Amino acid sequence: MCRQYEYLTESAARPNVTVQVMPTSRAGHACLAGPMTVIETPEEVTLVYLEGQGNSHLVSKPDEVGVLARRYAMIRTQALNPEESVSLIEQLAGEL
């Protein structure tokens, strides 16, 4: 587990990576339905990749992508900011 924490903090230092942690104390966050990945293509088309329980789905319809992109934005506001997230990860690593 310690190596995983280390990897996360190393990744967070990269200019193209943002790490944000959703604290377990925030049980009612906007993505209880499962994980999602928001993707922007080189042509600036936004897609959303959903995965869960052995199924995956790529959402491309603009109205559906819009709803999911707004949900993703809400998750980012509910999660710890990047600096707080790295601090928490480092704290957890120190507790091992």
C-alpha positions in Angstrom: 0.0 0.0 0.0 2.9 2.4 0.8 4.2 2.1 -2.8 0.7 2.9 -4.1 0.5 6.0 -2.0 4.0 7.0 -3.3 2.9 6.4 -6.9 -0.1 8.7 -6.4 2.0 11.5 -4.9 4.5 11.1 -7.7 1.7 11.2 -10.3 0.2 14.3 -8.7 3.4 16.2 -9.4 3.1 15.7 -13.1 1.9 18.8 -15.0 -0.8 16.8 -16.9 -2.3 14.9 -13.8 -4.6 16.2 -11.1 -5.2 14.0 -8.1 -8.3 14.7 -5.9 -9.5 12.5 -3.1 -13.1 12.1 -2.1 -13.1 11.7 1.7 -15.1 8.8 3.0 -16.9 11.3 5.3 -18.6 12.7 2.2 -21.0 9.8 1.7 -23.5 11.6 -0.4 -21.2 12.7 -3.3 -22.4 13.1 -6.9 -21.0 9.9 -8.3 -22.4 7.2 -6.2 -23.5 5.3 -9.3 -19.9 4.4 -10.1 -16.7 5.7 -11.7 -16.5 7.8 -14.9 -13.7 9.2 -17.0 -14.3 12.4 -19.0 -12.3 12.4 -22.2 -11.6 15.2 -24.6 -10.4 14.3 -28.0 -7.8 16.3 -30.0 -10.8 17.6 -32.0 -12.2 19.0 -28.7 -15.1 16.5 -28.6 -16.0 15.5 -25.0 -16.9 11.9 -24.3 -17.6 10.0 -21.1 -16.5 6.5 -20.3 -18.5 4.6 -17.7 -17.4 1.3 -16.2 -18.9 -0.9 -13.6 -19.8 -4.5 -12.7 -18.2 -6.0 -15.8 -19.8 -3.5 -18.2 -18.4 -0.5 -19.9 -20.1 2.3 -22.0 -18.7 5.2 -24.0 -21.2 8.1 -24.0 -21.0 10.4 -27.0 -24.5 11.9 -27.3 -24.0 15.6 -26.4 -27.0 15.9 -24.1 -26.0 12.8 -22.1 -22.3 13.9 -22.0 -23.5 17.3 -20.7 -25.3 15.8 -17.8 -22.3 13.6 -16.9 -19.8 16.4 -17.4 -21.8 18.5 -14.9 -21.9 15.6 -12.5 -18.1 15.3 -12.9 -17.7 19.0 -12.2 -19.8 18.6 -9.0 -17.6 15.7 -7.9 -14.5 17.9 -8.3 -16.0 20.6 -6.0 -17.0 18.0 -3.4 -13.5 16.3 -3.3 -10.5 17.7 -1.5 -8.4 20.1 -3.6 -5.2 18.7 -5.1 -2.9 20.0 -2.3 -5.2 18.7 0.4 -5.5 15.4 -1.5 -1.7 14.9 -1.6 -1.4 15.9 2.1 -4.0 13.2 3.0 -2.3 10.6 0.9 1.1 11.4 2.6 -0.6 11.3 6.0 -2.1 7.8 5.2 1.3 6.6 3.9 2.9 7.8 7.2 0.3 5.8 9.2 1.4 2.5 7.7 
